[in-house]
Amino acid sequence: MLVQHSAAEGVANPWLEADDGRRLVSPDLWFDDVGLAVMVHSRAHHLRDEDWEGTIESDGRLAEYGVIVPAFTPRTIQRGPEDVVARIERVYRALASGRTRPAIRMVPRGDGLPR
């Protein structure tokens, strides 16, 4: 749903790699032209201690490489999908208005990430 209504075409769950070779988290949605990662953090998948810490670390790691990460919960999406889409579009437009794209390589799932 988000991909259809967004400012550009997003890629669901791609592999990401930084220009220094570090493998990064696979975001729920990635806009490659501007280097925007959208994350959905659910209690069901991220609440356990190790999972929660990993989630926070992964978002932080993306930020270290210059990736902007708007994050949402499933409940937020359920309550206001139009608001979520509008927020993503605002971030996308801000990034597209002249910011240098982070040096991140995206590989769609299924294509593998060469080593």
MIDOSE-1310 file (N, C-alpha, C; in nm, 2 decimals, decimal comma, always signed):
residues 115
mlvq	+0,08/-0,12/+0,00/+0,00/+0,00/+0,00/+0,09/+0,13/+0,00; +0,19/+0,13/+0,08/+0,27/+0,25/+0,09/+0,34/+0,28/-0,04; +0,38/+0,17/-0,11/+0,46/+0,19/-0,24/+0,37/+0,26/-0,34; +0,24/+0,21/-0,35/+0,15/+0,27/-0,45/+0,12/+0,42/-0,43
hsaa	+0,12/+0,46/-0,31/+0,08/+0,60/-0,29/+0,20/+0,69/-0,26; +0,32/+0,64/-0,27/+0,44/+0,72/-0,23/+0,48/+0,81/-0,35; +0,57/+0,90/-0,31/+0,63/+0,99/-0,41/+0,71/+0,92/-0,52; +0,77/+0,81/-0,49/+0,85/+0,73/-0,58/+0,83/+0,59/-0,55
egva	+0,88/+0,50/-0,63/+0,86/+0,36/-0,61/+0,96/+0,31/-0,50; +0,90/+0,25/-0,40/+0,99/+0,19/-0,29/+1,01/+0,04/-0,32; +1,11/-0,01/-0,26/+1,15/-0,15/-0,27/+1,13/-0,21/-0,13; +1,05/-0,32/-0,13/+1,02/-0,39/+0,00/+1,14/-0,48/+0,04
npwl	+1,19/-0,46/+0,16/+1,28/-0,55/+0,23/+1,41/-0,58/+0,15; +1,47/-0,48/+0,09/+1,60/-0,51/+0,02/+1,71/-0,53/+0,11; +1,82/-0,59/+0,06/+1,95/-0,59/+0,14/+2,02/-0,46/+0,12; +2,08/-0,41/+0,22/+2,16/-0,28/+0,21/+2,30/-0,31/+0,25
eadd	+2,39/-0,24/+0,18/+2,53/-0,25/+0,22/+2,59/-0,11/+0,21; +2,67/-0,07/+0,30/+2,74/+0,06/+0,30/+2,86/+0,05/+0,21; +2,91/+0,17/+0,17/+3,02/+0,17/+0,08/+3,15/+0,12/+0,14; +3,15/+0,10/+0,27/+3,27/+0,04/+0,33/+3,26/-0,11/+0,34
grrl	+3,15/-0,17/+0,29/+3,13/-0,31/+0,28/+3,04/-0,36/+0,40; +3,01/-0,28/+0,49/+2,93/-0,33/+0,61/+2,79/-0,36/+0,56; +2,74/-0,47/+0,60/+2,60/-0,51/+0,57/+2,51/-0,45/+0,67; +2,41/-0,38/+0,63/+2,31/-0,31/+0,71/+2,18/-0,38/+0,72
vspd	+2,09/-0,33/+0,80/+1,96/-0,39/+0,82/+1,88/-0,39/+0,69; +1,79/-0,48/+0,67/+1,70/-0,48/+0,56/+1,57/-0,40/+0,60; +1,56/-0,28/+0,55/+1,44/-0,20/+0,59/+1,31/-0,26/+0,53; +1,20/-0,22/+0,59/+1,07/-0,27/+0,54/+1,04/-0,21/+0,41
lwfd	+1,09/-0,08/+0,39/+1,07/-0,02/+0,26/+1,19/+0,07/+0,23; +1,24/+0,07/+0,11/+1,36/+0,15/+0,08/+1,33/+0,23/-0,05; +1,37/+0,36/-0,04/+1,36/+0,45/-0,16/+1,50/+0,48/-0,20; +1,55/+0,40/-0,31/+1,69/+0,40/-0,34/+1,73/+0,54/-0,40
dvgl	+1,65/+0,61/-0,47/+1,69/+0,73/-0,53/+1,73/+0,84/-0,43; +1,68/+0,83/-0,31/+1,71/+0,93/-0,20/+1,78/+0,87/-0,08; +1,78/+0,74/-0,07/+1,84/+0,67/+0,04/+1,75/+0,68/+0,17; +1,63/+0,65/+0,15/+1,53/+0,66/+0,26/+1,49/+0,52/+0,30
avmv	+1,50/+0,49/+0,43/+1,46/+0,36/+0,48/+1,33/+0,38/+0,57; +1,23/+0,31/+0,55/+1,11/+0,31/+0,63/+1,10/+0,18/+0,71; +1,08/+0,19/+0,84/+1,08/+0,08/+0,93/+0,95/+0,07/+1,00; +0,90/-0,06/+1,01/+0,78/-0,09/+1,09/+0,82/-0,17/+1,21
hsra	+0,81/-0,12/+1,33/+0,85/-0,19/+1,45/+0,73/-0,24/+1,52; +0,71/-0,37/+1,52/+0,60/-0,43/+1,59/+0,64/-0,49/+1,72; +0,55/-0,49/+1,82/+0,58/-0,56/+1,95/+0,60/-0,71/+1,93; +0,52/-0,77/+1,84/+0,53/-0,91/+1,81/+0,67/-0,95/+1,76
hhlr	+0,74/-0,87/+1,68/+0,86/-0,91/+1,63/+0,99/-0,84/+1,69; +0,96/-0,74/+1,77/+1,08/-0,66/+1,82/+1,08/-0,64/+1,97; +0,99/-0,70/+2,05/+0,97/-0,67/+2,19/+1,07/-0,75/+2,28; +1,11/-0,87/+2,24/+1,20/-0,94/+2,33/+1,33/-0,86/+2,34
dedw	+1,40/-0,87/+2,46/+1,51/-0,78/+2,49/+1,62/-0,78/+2,37; +1,66/-0,89/+2,33/+1,76/-0,89/+2,22/+1,71/-0,83/+2,09; +1,59/-0,87/+2,06/+1,53/-0,81/+1,94/+1,51/-0,66/+1,95; +1,46/-0,61/+2,06/+1,45/-0,47/+2,08/+1,58/-0,39/+2,07
egti	+1,68/-0,44/+2,14/+1,81/-0,38/+2,13/+1,87/-0,38/+1,99; +1,85/-0,50/+1,92/+1,89/-0,51/+1,78/+1,82/-0,41/+1,69; +1,69/-0,39/+1,71/+1,61/-0,29/+1,64/+1,67/-0,15/+1,65; +1,69/-0,11/+1,78/+1,74/+0,02/+1,80/+1,88/+0,04/+1,74
esdg	+1,97/-0,06/+1,76/+2,10/-0,06/+1,70/+2,10/-0,05/+1,55; +2,01/-0,13/+1,49/+2,00/-0,12/+1,34/+1,96/+0,01/+1,29; +1,86/+0,07/+1,35/+1,82/+0,21/+1,31/+1,93/+0,30/+1,33; +2,00/+0,29/+1,44/+2,11/+0,38/+1,46/+2,23/+0,36/+1,36
rlae	+2,25/+0,24/+1,32/+2,35/+0,21/+1,23/+2,32/+0,27/+1,09; +2,19/+0,27/+1,05/+2,15/+0,34/+0,93/+2,18/+0,49/+0,94; +2,15/+0,55/+1,05/+2,17/+0,69/+1,08/+2,32/+0,72/+1,07; +2,41/+0,63/+1,12/+2,55/+0,65/+1,11/+2,60/+0,67/+0,96
ygvi	+2,53/+0,61/+0,87/+2,56/+0,61/+0,73/+2,48/+0,72/+0,66; +2,41/+0,80/+0,73/+2,34/+0,91/+0,67/+2,20/+0,88/+0,62; +2,14/+0,76/+0,66/+2,01/+0,73/+0,61/+1,91/+0,78/+0,71; +1,81/+0,84/+0,66/+1,69/+0,89/+0,74/+1,60/+0,77/+0,76
vpaf	+1,55/+0,75/+0,88/+1,47/+0,63/+0,91/+1,34/+0,67/+0,98; +1,23/+0,71/+0,91/+1,10/+0,72/+0,97/+1,05/+0,58/+1,01; +1,01/+0,57/+1,14/+0,97/+0,44/+1,19/+0,82/+0,45/+1,24; +0,75/+0,34/+1,22/+0,61/+0,34/+1,25/+0,58/+0,20/+1,32
tprt	+0,47/+0,20/+1,39/+0,42/+0,07/+1,45/+0,30/+0,03/+1,36; +0,27/-0,10/+1,36/+0,16/-0,15/+1,28/+0,03/-0,07/+1,33; +0,02/-0,05/+1,46/-0,10/+0,02/+1,51/-0,11/+0,16/+1,45; +0,00/+0,24/+1,44/+0,00/+0,37/+1,38/-0,05/+0,36/+1,24
iqrg	+0,00/+0,26/+1,17/-0,04/+0,25/+1,02/-0,19/+0,21/+1,01; -0,23/+0,13/+1,10/-0,37/+0,09/+1,10/-0,47/+0,20/+1,13; -0,43/+0,29/+1,23/-0,51/+0,40/+1,27/-0,51/+0,51/+1,17; -0,41/+0,53/+1,10/-0,40/+0,64/+1,00/-0,31/+0,62/+0,89
pedv	-0,34/+0,53/+0,80/-0,25/+0,50/+0,69/-0,22/+0,62/+0,60; -0,32/+0,71/+0,58/-0,30/+0,83/+0,50/-0,20/+0,92/+0,57; -0,20/+0,93/+0,70/-0,10/+1,01/+0,77/+0,04/+0,95/+0,76; +0,05/+0,82/+0,76/+0,18/+0,76/+0,75/+0,23/+0,78/+0,61
vari	+0,15/+0,77/+0,51/+0,19/+0,79/+0,37/+0,24/+0,94/+0,36; +0,16/+1,03/+0,41/+0,19/+1,17/+0,40/+0,32/+1,20/+0,47; +0,35/+1,14/+0,58/+0,48/+1,16/+0,65/+0,60/+1,11/+0,57; +0,58/+0,99/+0,51/+0,69/+0,94/+0,43/+0,71/+1,03/+0,31
ervy	+0,60/+1,08/+0,25/+0,61/+1,16/+0,13/+0,68/+1,29/+0,17; +0,65/+1,35/+0,28/+0,72/+1,47/+0,33/+0,87/+1,45/+0,34; +0,91/+1,34/+0,41/+1,05/+1,31/+0,42/+1,11/+1,29/+0,29; +1,05/+1,21/+0,20/+1,10/+1,19/+0,07/+1,13/+1,32/-0,01
rala	+1,03/+1,41/-0,01/+1,04/+1,54/-0,08/+1,16/+1,62/-0,02; +1,17/+1,62/+0,11/+1,28/+1,69/+0,18/+1,42/+1,64/+0,13; +1,43/+1,50/+0,13/+1,55/+1,44/+0,08/+1,58/+1,47/-0,07; +1,48/+1,47/-0,15/+1,49/+1,49/-0,29/+1,52/+1,63/-0,33
sgrt	+1,51/+1,72/-0,24/+1,53/+1,86/-0,27/+1,68/+1,91/-0,26; +1,77/+1,82/-0,28/+1,91/+1,86/-0,29/+2,00/+1,79/-0,19; +1,96/+1,71/-0,11/+2,05/+1,64/-0,01/+2,13/+1,53/-0,09; +2,25/+1,52/-0,06/+2,34/+1,41/-0,12/+2,29/+1,28/-0,07
rpai	+2,27/+1,18/-0,16/+2,22/+1,05/-0,13/+2,33/+0,98/-0,05; +2,30/+0,90/+0,06/+2,40/+0,83/+0,13/+2,46/+0,72/+0,03; +2,59/+0,68/+0,06/+2,66/+0,58/-0,02/+2,62/+0,44/+0,03; +2,50/+0,41/-0,01/+2,44/+0,28/+0,03/+2,41/+0,20/-0,10
rmvp	+2,44/+0,07/-0,10/+2,41/-0,01/-0,22/+2,29/-0,10/-0,18; +2,19/-0,10/-0,27/+2,07/-0,18/-0,24/+2,06/-0,29/-0,34; +2,03/-0,41/-0,28/+2,01/-0,53/-0,36/+1,87/-0,59/-0,33; +1,78/-0,60/-0,42/+1,65/-0,66/-0,39/+1,67/-0,80/-0,34
rgdg	+1,58/-0,84/-0,25/+1,59/-0,98/-0,20/+1,57/-1,07/-0,32; +1,64/-1,18/-0,31/+1,64/-1,28/-0,41/+1,76/-1,27/-0,51; +1,81/-1,15/-0,52/+1,93/-1,13/-0,60/+2,06/-1,17/-0,53; +2,05/-1,18/-0,40/+2,17/-1,21/-0,32/+2,25/-1,09/-0,30
lpr	+2,34/-1,09/-0,20/+2,43/-0,98/-0,18/+2,57/-1,04/-0,19; +2,64/-1,00/-0,30/+2,77/-1,06/-0,33/+2,87/-1,02/-0,22; +2,96/-1,11/-0,19/+3,06/-1,09/-0,09/+3,19/-1,10/-0,16
